[in-house]
Amino acid sequence: MLNNKTILITGGTGSFGHHFVEYVLKNYKPKKIIIYSRDEFKQFNMQNKYKEHSDILRFFIGDVRDKDRLERALKGVDYVIHAAALKQVPACEYNPIEAIKTNINGACNVIDACLDTGVKKVVALSTDKSVSPINLYGSTKMVSDKLFAAANAYSGSDGTSFAVVRYGNVAGSRGSVIPFFQNIIDNGGKELPITDYRMTRFWISLEEGVKLVVKALEEARGGEVFISKIPSFKITDLAQAMLPGCEMPEVGIREGEKLHEVMVPAEDSMRTYEYDKHYIIYPNYNWWNPDKLIPGGELVEPGFIYSSGTNKEWMSIEDIKAKLLTDLDEH
């Protein structure tokens, strides 16, 4: 599907962008991959990393807040992956207007620019924090998700298709618990602080995140939210996997933090379908045509919740150790 296509990634110098580029170059023959971001140093480093692919990779300095620049960059683009966002919860709480400008206004600009330039498909990256949000970051991403779903009403039957993929913190990503624990271990620490002993999380690797985006590009018909089926783990088990026998003082849950990651709330169960390796939440709009349901899925039970705390699949300490050796090599 991606062969001979031009793909643009907003925020493309992040961990996702790097792995997406590697995956596409390995498995497809794209016409062009455009990295659209505002950090020229990260672009410089990425250019050097992939210099043997300079005939395919292009780098645009730009911000999703700048609609004119987006429109210039999107000329001739077939597919867009929208990964640009302000993601750090404390930073968004302290700089709320900036979070709104990037995560909400930026989403509007991406939608308008894609509609105006004839992009075929757009997949926006979302987060578990957009579900029943308790912090500003999650709230901005909830609005962004709604915007991308509603955008399909403006594109027409043969226009741009917009979809969303949702997952939690990627294992080992910047700002997540694994590098936080690893930093303590590397500096000789003998105990790993736990915010709450009951806390659970989903485990998703960069590879799995990229594959979910590619699946959405291949299958989305407009308005869907794609969610991978992935295992859960306990934060206490992660600590023991990384530093066996360590002390684990409970330090209290942080502002804006949840005990569990929820990907599908009960309120969405009436329009959530289960597939072999993923779930899809379909849009609840009068303009959406049920004929667009992707074959092979089954409607979940009323009140179904997909949460890391009640998941059917769990990782043991040994499972976590094995994953730490394999998935973290991606970073």
Residue pairs with C-beta under 8 A, 6 or more apart in sequence:
1 28
1 214
1 217
1 218
2 24
2 28
2 30
2 79
2 214
2 217
3 28
3 29
3 30
4 29
4 30
4 31
5 30
5 31
5 78
5 79
6 30
6 31
6 32
6 33
6 34
6 76
6 77
6 78
6 79
7 24
7 30
7 32
7 33
7 34
7 77
7 78
7 79
7 80
7 81
8 33
8 34
8 36
8 73
8 74
8 77
8 79
8 80
8 81
9 16
9 17
9 20
9 21
9 33
9 34
9 35
9 36
9 80
9 81
9 83
10 36
10 37
10 64
10 80
10 81
10 82
10 83
10 84
10 106
10 110
11 17
11 36
11 37
11 64
11 82
11 83
11 84
11 85
12 20
12 21
12 34
12 35
12 36
12 37
12 46
12 81
12 83
13 35
13 37
13 39
13 42
13 43
13 45
13 46
14 83
15 170
15 173
15 174
15 206
15 331
16 83
16 125
16 170
16 206
16 209
16 210
17 35
17 37
17 46
17 83
18 46
18 49
19 206
19 207
19 209
19 210
19 330
20 81
20 210
20 213
21 33
21 35
21 50
21 57
23 207
23 210
23 211
23 214
24 30
24 33
25 33
25 50
25 53
25 56
30 56
31 56
32 56
32 57
32 58
33 56
33 57
33 58
34 57
34 58
34 59
34 60
34 73
34 77
35 43
35 46
35 57
35 58
35 59
35 60
36 60
36 62
36 64
36 70
36 73
36 84
37 43
37 60
37 61
37 62
37 84
38 61
38 62
38 63
40 61
43 59
43 61
46 57
46 59
47 54
47 57
47 59
50 57
60 69
60 72
60 73
62 69
62 70
62 73
63 69
63 102
63 106
64 70
64 82
64 84
64 102
64 106
64 107
64 109
64 110
65 101
65 102
65 105
65 106
65 109
66 109
67 109
67 112
67 113
70 109
70 110
70 113
71 113
71 116
71 117
74 80
74 113
74 114
74 117
74 119
75 117
77 117
77 119
78 119
78 120
78 121
79 119
79 120
79 121
79 122
79 123
79 217
80 110
80 114
80 119
80 121
80 122
80 123
81 122
81 123
81 125
81 213
82 107
82 110
82 122
82 123
82 124
82 125
82 148
83 125
84 102
84 106
85 102
85 103
85 106
85 125
85 140
85 141
85 144
86 92
86 95
86 98
86 99
86 102
86 103
86 137
86 140
87 127
87 137
87 175
88 137
88 175
89 129
89 135
89 136
89 137
89 255
89 256
89 257
90 255
90 256
91 99
92 98
92 99
92 103
92 135
92 136
92 137
92 140
93 135
93 136
93 137
93 255
93 256
96 136
99 136
99 137
99 140
100 140
103 137
103 140
103 141
103 143
103 144
104 140
104 143
104 144
104 147
107 124
107 143
107 144
107 147
107 148
108 147
110 122
110 124
111 122
111 147
111 148
111 151
111 154
111 162
114 122
114 160
114 162
115 151
115 154
115 155
115 159
115 160
118 159
118 160
119 160
120 160
120 161
121 160
121 161
121 162
121 163
121 217
121 220
122 148
122 151
122 160
122 161
122 162
122 163
123 163
123 164
123 165
123 213
123 216
123 217
123 220
124 144
124 145
124 148
124 162
124 163
124 164
124 165
125 164
125 165
125 213
126 141
126 144
126 145
126 164
126 165
126 166
126 167
126 225
127 137
127 138
127 141
127 166
127 167
127 168
128 166
128 167
128 168
128 202
128 261
128 262
128 263
129 135
129 137
129 138
129 141
129 258
130 138
130 139
130 141
130 142
130 144
130 145
130 166
131 138
131 142
131 166
131 262
131 263
131 264
131 265
132 262
132 265
133 139
133 141
133 142
134 256
134 258
135 255
135 256
136 256
137 256
138 256
145 164
145 166
145 225
148 162
148 163
148 164
149 162
149 164
149 223
149 225
149 283
149 285
150 285
151 160
151 162
152 161
152 162
152 222
152 223
152 283
152 287
152 288
153 285
153 287
155 161
155 162
155 222
161 220
161 221
161 222
162 222
162 223
163 216
163 220
163 222
163 223
163 224
163 225
163 226
164 216
164 224
164 225
164 226
165 209
165 212
165 213
165 216
165 225
165 226
165 227
166 225
166 226
166 227
166 263
167 202
167 204
167 208
167 209
167 212
167 227
167 228
167 230
167 263
168 201
168 202
168 204
168 261
168 263
168 308
169 175
169 176
169 177
169 201
170 176
170 204
170 205
170 206
170 209
171 178
171 203
171 204
171 205
171 206
171 323
171 327
171 328
172 178
172 179
172 327
172 328
172 330
172 331
173 179
173 206
173 331
177 201
177 235
177 238
178 238
178 242
178 324
178 328
181 192
181 238
181 239
181 242
181 243
182 242
184 191
184 192
185 192
185 242
185 243
189 243
190 243
190 246
190 247
191 246
191 247
191 248
191 249
192 239
192 242
192 243
192 246
192 247
192 248
193 248
193 249
193 250
193 251
194 235
194 236
194 239
194 248
194 249
194 250
194 251
195 235
195 250
195 251
195 252
195 253
195 254
195 257
196 235
196 250
196 252
196 253
196 259
197 235
197 236
197 248
197 250
198 259
198 309
199 234
199 235
199 236
199 253
199 259
199 260
200 232
200 233
200 234
200 235
200 259
200 260
200 261
200 308
200 309
200 311
201 232
201 233
201 235
201 238
201 260
201 261
201 308
202 230
202 231
202 232
202 261
202 263
202 308
202 311
203 230
203 231
203 232
203 233
203 315
203 320
203 323
203 327
204 228
204 230
205 323
205 326
205 327
205 330
206 327
206 330
206 331
207 327
207 330
208 228
208 230
209 228
212 226
212 228
212 278
215 226
215 278
216 224
216 226
219 294
220 226
221 292
221 294
222 283
222 288
222 292
223 282
223 283
223 285
223 288
223 292
224 280
224 281
224 282
224 283
224 294
225 280
225 281
226 278
226 279
226 280
227 263
227 264
227 278
227 279
227 280
227 281
227 306
228 277
228 278
229 277
229 278
229 279
229 313
230 313
231 311
231 313
231 314
231 315
231 319
232 308
232 309
232 311
232 313
232 314
232 315
233 314
233 315
233 319
233 320
236 248
237 315
237 316
237 317
237 320
238 320
239 246
239 248
240 246
240 248
240 317
241 317
241 318
241 320
241 321
241 324
242 324
253 259
259 309
260 307
260 308
260 309
260 310
261 307
261 308
262 305
262 306
262 307
262 308
263 279
263 306
263 307
264 272
264 279
264 281
264 300
264 304
264 305
264 306
265 305
266 303
266 304
266 305
268 281
269 300
269 301
269 302
269 303
269 304
269 305
270 302
271 281
271 282
271 283
271 284
272 279
272 280
272 281
272 282
272 299
272 300
272 304
272 306
273 279
273 280
273 282
273 293
273 294
273 297
273 298
273 299
273 300
274 297
274 298
274 299
274 300
275 294
275 296
275 297
276 296
279 300
279 306
280 294
280 297
282 288
282 292
282 293
315 323
